[in-house]
Amino acid sequence: MIPFFDIDKRIEAAAEKAETLCGGQFKKIEKIAEYNQFKVQKAFIDNSISETHFVPTTGYGYGDRGRDTLDKVWAQVLGAEDALVRHNFVSGTHTLAVALYGVLRPGDNMLCVTGTPYDTIHGVIGISGSGMGSLKDFGINYSEVPLKNGRPDLEAIKNAVNADTTMVYIQRSRGYELRPSLTVEDVEEIVKTAKASNPGVIVMVDNCYGEFTQTREPCEVGADLIAGSMIKNAGGGIARTGGYIAGRSDLVEKCAYRLTTPGLGKEVGASLGTNRELYMGLFYAPHTVGEALKSAVFISALFSGFGYDTTPAYNAERGDIVQCLGLENEESLVAFCRGIQSGSPVDSFLTPEPWDMPGYDSKVVMAAGAFTLGSSIELSAVAPIREPFYAWIQGGLNYPSAKLCTLLAAQQMLESGLLKGVD
Ligand SMILES: *Cc1c(COP(=O)(O)O)cnc(C)c1O
């Protein structure tokens, strides 16, 4: 019995069946979360974290021990030489941009080997827009190797990387595509391939949505530089803003010169009392990512049980927390999002409507009822209203809350006469 909410018996029965199917996958996820929790905790202990690390600094922020030690803790967790963890990064895009501007110079050649990257990076690279100071405006050349059947094309990568290639860029998550995410093992293959062609090439990974989904991180398999957002996996649902860059210490130093100024780098930047939440967010991140993964697996199992296309499949290996759901028509996307929204802890009373969003060429309907605006480690769904009518779903601070939202989404579809697989 689902208490407090009116869920149709048939949905409840389907949910029970789905949960049984997910049992093995849930166990695997719990094992990964446990391993990562131990890894994080070891880093806290090795660095003797104490309350003094949470003390706020102001002004220039000289000698902020909490900030400097947080970098060390993160570097250890990520298997990197150094890290730059700052609330000053306004988003994932900003963090990735700082990393790219930090290490690339005029005349350098950047090669993206996972097809065209995430939409918001286009303006940074100069794939779209002009006159805004993109990498292209600064004389940095860009090219890409397309995916082959949604997977990295190692043969083409081998041929595309040469002595002139400065950076090989990898996007680990599927973003808003239907291709599979890259596992750390996939990243390792690309690193080996790229470095065989040019041992000096910098391999950079957009690690957004990937952190703690597996037991290893990209730097442990040879990535030179990685970056991600604190309002996704890395912040554990606790951090309210920020991002991180990690990797080779010479490269992280250059990124710090870009974030602040040449000469000052990591030495400045008042933490203003944000350290505690960044530490606590990291402490929670392995668990929260595990809950988000379980939520994705459950959504996949439940809706594939109803007869919808889901990718990844509930029992597939995952390198990110994103779940795609093919709902076949506009009405179902809207009903699904309304159901998700109706169960959110924040803004449950809002009714999602399709609307024209900047950067999209079709209307988009989304559900997000989050404690942190735009946070996508909290359960959220985004669905462009166009063929093939898929919703991209991610997050879930805890499994029961995401399960409830999912049941309400199915219920909303049922009440609108749209849900398949029940009679
Ligand atoms: C979210 C995301 C970004 C950009 O992060 P924002 O915080 O939205 O700016 C970049 N790449 C990938 C793969 C992402 O998932």
The ligand as an SDF file (V2000), in Angstrom:
LIG
                    3D

 15 15  0  0  0  0  0  0  0  0999 V2000
   25.1870   20.0940  -17.1100 C   0  0  0  0  0  0  0  0  0  0  0  0
   26.2410   19.8470  -18.1060 C   0  0  0  0  0  0  0  0  0  0  0  0
   27.0770   20.8750  -18.5600 C   0  0  0  0  0  0  0  0  0  0  0  0
   26.9040   22.3040  -18.1970 C   0  0  0  0  0  0  0  0  0  0  0  0
   26.6330   22.5670  -16.8800 O   0  0  0  0  0  0  0  0  0  0  0  0
   25.6940   23.7980  -16.4420 P   0  0  0  0  0  0  0  0  0  0  0  0
   25.8300   23.7920  -14.9800 O   0  0  0  0  0  0  0  0  0  0  0  0
   24.3140   23.4840  -16.9250 O   0  0  0  0  0  0  0  0  0  0  0  0
   26.2580   25.0150  -17.0600 O   0  0  0  0  0  0  0  0  0  0  0  0
   28.0600   20.5320  -19.4520 C   0  0  0  0  0  0  0  0  0  0  0  0
   28.2240   19.2820  -19.8850 N   0  0  0  0  0  0  0  0  0  0  0  0
   27.4260   18.2690  -19.4710 C   0  0  0  0  0  0  0  0  0  0  0  0
   27.6530   16.8920  -19.9930 C   0  0  0  0  0  0  0  0  0  0  0  0
   26.4190   18.5260  -18.5730 C   0  0  0  0  0  0  0  0  0  0  0  0
   25.6280   17.5300  -18.1660 O   0  0  0  0  0  0  0  0  0  0  0  0
  1  2  1  0
  2  3  1  0
  2 14  2  0
  3  4  1  0
  3 10  2  0
  4  5  1  0
  5  6  1  0
  6  7  2  0
  6  8  1  0
  6  9  1  0
 10 11  1  0
 11 12  2  0
 12 13  1  0
 12 14  1  0
 14 15  1  0
M  END
$$$$
